[in-house]
């Protein structure tokens, strides 16, 4: 369908293997980094959830915060992309399973990439600008958990933006991101109705009154700005990498592949 092409799902899907390669490291190293980040984000999310349940007895609130939900999205992406990249190396650079999956699954993967390269920056900006308290660094757990979810999250996103061959997200992904943010606002009010608290004070109509609309619109505007900046950075990265001769169709030479496996033949360049 023509719509899928505009949504970033080409046919054949990712023929240049952009989603599983890097212009700077071999696929095996890229897979290792992604899986390491998957482990760290999964460990962090589970540790915070257990801590909230055992220490603070607030585990029921965990899934009511956008910070936690977006962090889970990061974890899901690194798990999925890490496995796909590892299987790509196991096949000697001849493809990876996602390329043969239904197009809806392919779309969801590239949309997930769009969210994990924009939502973390939104979370970081909103948290440190509006929500962080002076006591954030008073305790070790608070300092570690907040740095992991509200600072390292953006660092992990930058890794995908700057050090992989993944291209810029289609502009049609931006409305989907805005819709997801809108759906989260519904979650926030459902949480208040079922648990009696607002995840974020700026969503409380009793305190903010008419400012709620301004906050919601402001966050949507910030999301648009972040999405556009990330899009521009990726385009710039592609141009700079191309000047070095490290295009997506030649992310590395056969000699640069790790010696952990034998490659029968070098990758065949795909004409653009």
C-alpha positions in Angstrom: 0.0 0.0 0.0 1.2 3.5 -0.8 0.3 4.7 2.7 2.9 2.3 4.2 5.6 3.9 2.1 4.8 7.3 3.5 4.9 5.8 7.0 8.4 4.7 6.5 7.7 1.1 5.5 9.3 0.6 2.1 8.9 -2.5 -0.1 11.2 -4.4 0.2 11.6 -3.3 3.8 14.9 -1.8 4.7 16.8 -3.1 1.7 20.0 -1.3 2.8 19.8 -2.7 6.4 19.9 0.7 7.9 18.0 -0.4 11.0 20.7 -2.9 12.0 23.9 -1.3 11.0 26.2 1.6 12.0 28.7 3.6 10.1 31.1 3.4 13.0 31.0 -0.1 14.4 30.3 -3.6 13.1 26.7 -5.1 13.4 27.9 -7.4 16.2 29.2 -4.5 18.3 26.0 -2.5 17.6 23.9 -5.5 18.7 26.0 -5.8 21.9 25.5 -2.2 22.7 21.8 -2.3 22.1 21.4 -5.4 24.2 23.5 -3.9 27.0 21.2 -0.8 27.0 18.2 -3.2 26.9 19.5 -4.9 30.0 20.3 -1.6 31.8 16.9 -0.1 31.1 15.1 -3.3 32.0 17.0 -3.6 35.3 16.4 0.0 36.1 12.6 -0.2 35.4 12.2 -3.4 37.4 14.4 -2.2 40.3 12.4 1.1 40.6 9.1 -0.9 40.4 10.2 -3.3 43.2 11.6 -0.4 45.3 8.3 1.5 44.9 6.4 -1.7 46.0 8.6 -2.8 48.9 10.0 0.4 50.2 7.5 3.1 49.5 4.4 0.9 48.9 3.5 3.0 45.8 3.9 0.4 43.1 0.3 0.9 41.9 1.4 4.4 40.8 4.3 3.3 38.6 2.4 3.0 35.3 0.7 6.3 35.8 3.8 8.4 35.0 4.8 9.2 31.4 8.5 9.1 32.5 8.1 5.4 33.4 6.1 4.6 30.3 8.5 6.2 27.9 11.4 4.5 29.7 9.7 1.1 29.1 9.4 2.2 25.4 13.2 2.7 25.4 13.7 -0.8 26.9 11.3 -2.4 24.4 13.1 -0.7 21.4 16.6 -1.8 22.6 15.4 -5.3 23.2 13.8 -5.6 19.7 16.5 -3.8 17.8 19.3 -5.6 19.7 17.8 -9.0 18.9 17.2 -8.1 15.2 20.8 -6.8 14.9 22.2 -9.9 16.5 20.3 -12.2 14.2 21.5 -10.1 11.3 25.1 -10.8 12.3 24.2 -14.5 12.6 23.0 -14.5 9.1 26.2 -13.0 7.8 24.6 -9.7 6.8 22.0 -11.4 4.6 18.9 -10.0 6.3 17.0 -10.1 9.6 13.6 -11.5 10.6 11.7 -8.2 10.8 12.1 -7.8 7.0 9.8 -10.8 6.5 7.2 -9.9 9.1 3.8 -8.3 8.3 4.0 -4.6 7.3 2.0 -3.5 10.4 4.8 -5.0 12.6 7.4 -3.2 10.5 5.5 0.1 10.9 5.2 -0.4 14.7 9.0 -0.9 14.9 9.8 2.3 13.0 7.2 4.2 14.9 8.7 3.0 18.1 12.0 4.4 16.9 10.3 7.7 16.3 9.1 7.8 19.9 12.3 6.7 21.6 14.2 9.4 19.7 11.9 12.2 20.7 10.0 11.3 23.9 13.1 11.0 26.1 14.1 14.6 25.3 10.6 15.8 26.1 10.7 13.9 29.4 14.1 15.4 30.2 13.0 18.9 29.4 9.7 18.8 31.3 11.2 17.1 34.3 14.2 19.3 34.9 12.3 22.5 33.9 9.0 21.9 35.8 9.1 18.9 38.1 12.5 18.3 39.7 12.7 19.2 43.4 15.8 20.5 45.3 15.8 17.1 47.1 16.4 15.0 44.0 20.0 14.3 44.9 19.6 14.0 48.6 19.4 10.2 48.5 21.4 7.7 46.4 18.3 5.9 45.1 16.6 9.1 44.2 19.7 10.4 42.4 20.3 7.2 40.5 16.7 6.6 39.5 16.1 10.2 38.3 19.4 10.4 36.4 18.6 7.1 34.7 15.1 8.0 33.7 15.4 11.8 33.2 19.0 12.2 31.9 20.5 8.9 30.6 17.2 8.3 28.7 18.2 11.2 26.4 21.8 9.9 26.2 20.5 6.5 25.0 18.3 8.3 22.4 21.3 10.2 21.2 23.2 7.0 20.7 20.5 5.8 18.2 20.4 9.2 16.5 24.1 9.8 16.1 25.7 6.4 15.9 23.5 4.2 13.7 22.4 4.2 10.1 18.7 4.6 10.9 17.3 7.4 8.7 15.1 10.3 9.8 11.6 9.5 10.8 8.8 10.3 8.3 6.9 13.5 9.1 3.7 11.5 9.2 5.0 9.9 12.5 4.7 13.3 14.2 0.8 13.1 14.4 1.1 9.6 15.9 3.4 11.0 18.6 1.0 13.8 19.4 -1.9 11.3 19.6 0.1 9.2 22.0 0.7 12.2 24.2 -3.0 13.0 24.1 -3.8 9.4 25.0 -1.4 9.7 28.0 -3.3 12.8 29.2 -6.4 10.5 29.3 -4.4 8.0 31.4 -3.5 10.8 33.8 -7.2 11.6 34.4 -8.2 7.9 34.6 -5.5 7.6 37.3 -7.0 10.4 39.3 -10.5 8.9 39.0 -9.3 5.4 40.1 -6.5 6.2 42.5 -7.2 9.7 43.6 -4.0 11.6 42.5 -2.6 13.4 39.5 0.7 12.1 38.2 1.7 15.7 37.4 0.5 18.7 39.2 0.2 20.8 36.1 -2.7 18.5 35.0 -4.7 19.3 38.2 -7.6 21.6 37.2 -8.1 22.6 40.9 -4.6 24.1 41.0 -4.0 25.2 37.4 -7.5 26.2 36.2 -7.2 27.6 32.7 -3.4 27.0 32.5 -4.0 23.3 31.9 -4.7 23.9 28.2 -1.6 26.0 28.0 0.5 23.3 29.5 -0.9 20.6 27.2 -0.5 22.8 24.1 3.0 23.8 25.2 4.1 20.1 25.6 2.7 19.4 22.2 4.7 22.3 20.7 7.9 21.1 22.4 7.3 17.7 21.0 7.0 19.2 17.5 10.2 21.2 18.0 12.1 18.1 19.3 10.9 16.0 16.5 12.0 18.5 13.9 15.4 19.0 15.6 16.0 15.2 15.7 15.0 14.9 12.1 17.5 17.6 11.1 20.3 16.1 13.2 19.8 12.7 11.5 19.8 14.3 8.0 23.0 16.1 9.0 24.6 12.9 10.3 23.8 11.1 7.0 25.5 13.9 5.0 28.6 13.9 7.2 28.8 10.2 7.1 28.4 10.1 3.4 31.4 12.5 3.0 33.5 10.0 4.9 32.4 7.3 2.4 30.5 5.4 5.1 27.0 5.3 3.6 24.3 3.0 4.7 25.1 0.7 1.8 28.7 0.4 3.0 28.6 0.8 6.8 31.9 -1.2 7.2 34.3 -3.4 5.3 34.5 -7.1 5.7 37.9 -6.7 7.4 36.3 -4.6 10.1 33.9 -7.3 11.1 34.7 -8.9 14.5 36.6 -12.2 14.3 34.0 -14.0 16.4 32.5 -15.5 13.2 33.5 -16.3 9.7 31.8 -14.4 6.9 31.6 -16.2 3.6 31.5 -13.1 1.4 31.4 -9.4 1.8 28.1 -7.6 1.8 26.8 -6.8 -1.6 26.2 -3.0 -2.0 22.6 -2.1 -2.8 22.1 0.6 -5.4 20.2 3.6 -4.4 
